[in-house]
Amino acid sequence: MSSRQTPPAGESPPRLSVVARLVLAVLLVAAAFGLYSAIHSGLISRVRADATLKRETLDASIANVTVLHPQPTAPAEELVLPGGMQAFVAAPIFARTSGYLKKWYFDIGSHVKTGDLLAEIETPEIDRQLDQARADMATAQANYRLAQTTAERYQSLLKSDSVAKQDVEDKVGDLEAKGAIVDSAAFNVRRLQETQGFQKVYAAFDGVITARNTDIGDLIDAGANSPGKELFDLAATGRLRVYVNVPQTYSRAATVGKAADLTLAEFPSRHFAAEIARTADSIDPVSRTLLTEVDVENPTGELLPGAYVSVHLRLGAQVPAVVLPANTLIFRSQGLQVAVVRNGKAELVPVVLGRDFGNEVEVVSGVTLHDAVIENPSDSLTSGTPVHAIEAQPDKDGAK
């Protein structure tokens, strides 16, 4: 007999097991959904974290650069360029003979004329060589006279067939050889006489003695093979040369014959009239400038060779330009450049400079007022490098 009880007639079976199953199913679904949500949320967080890390790493790898914008400048009516004055003619005076300095007659600052005696040199070795050369010439002349007498005697004996013709030709040939020896000895004597004549050192042109590099008793070596061993430095200062490098943009202002002005720090209120004498007629491919010579008369001698001078050239046409700080310039083998930021990347562009204002320079070609120029660019910066541009903050006075 089975122990399982049958519910009474008219009653439904208990539903606890079905409800339990439903609750269990709901719990399982909820657990599965929670697990899915947790996994999904974790994956999203990890993906977002990876993306953020990559973005931050990429941002960190891009250099931050400070940029500024070129400032406009007023068109220049004249171009002011630095230069150094030089003597119109300058030459070191070397000795042409060796010996000892006997005496000098002019010191630094002395004005001399062409042919003035500057110094005398004692040349004992040259004197003895000249004595020996004269003795050698006397010997050669004596041998020549003996050979001449012998040749004449043989020629007379040949007429009577007393000597062979070959003997006569030998004596005549010996006479000619002796004559050549006499000529050589005479040339050597003249050479030593001319060398001895260089015992006296004369001024080659009118000028002023700017250096005296010798004194009485100094050993003098002939020639210019020993740098710095010149006896004197002589400079013609009645007219001076000034060489300036005119930027290519302003090269048309450097016209031969055009007037110019010179100013010097020691003469703050004076302008010295000058004139463009000549140009190189060629632009230097490295500096993009035109070498120009400006001449100035100096009759009073108040302008000194070697002095720093500012050359003022008048400009016939206005040249638009902008101003940039000097610390934006890049000096490389490709020439003068600046770095600008375009489309988030650095780009190196060549520029042409105009005037130099010290901390700032005038740029006449290469950049515009709208360009963002990198300040203090690094030496390793190249075109195409991604950068973050940060606007330069103005100083207290409003300048960037």
Stockholm file with secondary structure:
# STOCKHOLM 1.0

chainA/1-400         MSSRQTPPAGESPPRLSVVARLVLAVLLVAAAFGLYSAIHSGLISRVRADATLKRETLDASIANVTVLHPQPTAPAEELVLPGGMQAFVAAPIFARTSGYLKKWYFDIGSHVKTGDLLAEIETPEIDRQLDQARADMATAQANYRLAQTTAERYQSLLKSDSVAKQDVEDKVGDLEAKGAIVDSAAFNVRRLQETQGFQKVYAAFDGVITARNTDIGDLIDAGANSPGKELFDLAATGRLRVYVNVPQTYSRAATVGKAADLTLAEFPSRHFAAEIARTADSIDPVSRTLLTEVDVENPTGELLPGAYVSVHLRLGAQVPAVVLPANTLIFRSQGLQVAVVRNGKAELVPVVLGRDFGNEVEVVSGVTLHDAVIENPSDSLTSGTPVHAIEAQPDKDGAK
#=GR chainA/1-400 SS CCCCCCCCTTCCCCCHHHHHHHHHHHHHHHHHHHHHHHHHHHHHHHHHHHHHHHHHHHHHHSEEEEEECCEECCCCSEEEEEEEEEEEEEEEECCSSCEEEEEECCCTTCEECTTCEEEEEECHHHHHHHHHHHHHHHHHHHHHHHHHHHHHHHHHHHHTTCSCHHHHHHHHHHHHHHHHHHHHHHHHHHHHHHHHHTTEEECSSSEEEEEECCCTTCEECSSSCSTTCCSEEEEEEEEEEEEEEEEGGGGGGCCTTCEEEEEETTEEEEEEEEEEEEEEEEECTTTCEEEEEEEEECTTCCSCTTCEEEEEEECSSCCCCEEEEGGGCEEETTEEEEEEEETTEEEEEECEEEEECSSEEEEEESCCTTCCEESSCCTTCCTTCBEEEEECCCCTTSCC
#=GC SS_cons         CCCCCCCCTTCCCCCHHHHHHHHHHHHHHHHHHHHHHHHHHHHHHHHHHHHHHHHHHHHHHSEEEEEECCEECCCCSEEEEEEEEEEEEEEEECCSSCEEEEEECCCTTCEECTTCEEEEEECHHHHHHHHHHHHHHHHHHHHHHHHHHHHHHHHHHHHTTCSCHHHHHHHHHHHHHHHHHHHHHHHHHHHHHHHHHTTEEECSSSEEEEEECCCTTCEECSSSCSTTCCSEEEEEEEEEEEEEEEEGGGGGGCCTTCEEEEEETTEEEEEEEEEEEEEEEEECTTTCEEEEEEEEECTTCCSCTTCEEEEEEECSSCCCCEEEEGGGCEEETTEEEEEEEETTEEEEEECEEEEECSSEEEEEESCCTTCCEESSCCTTCCTTCBEEEEECCCCTTSCC
//
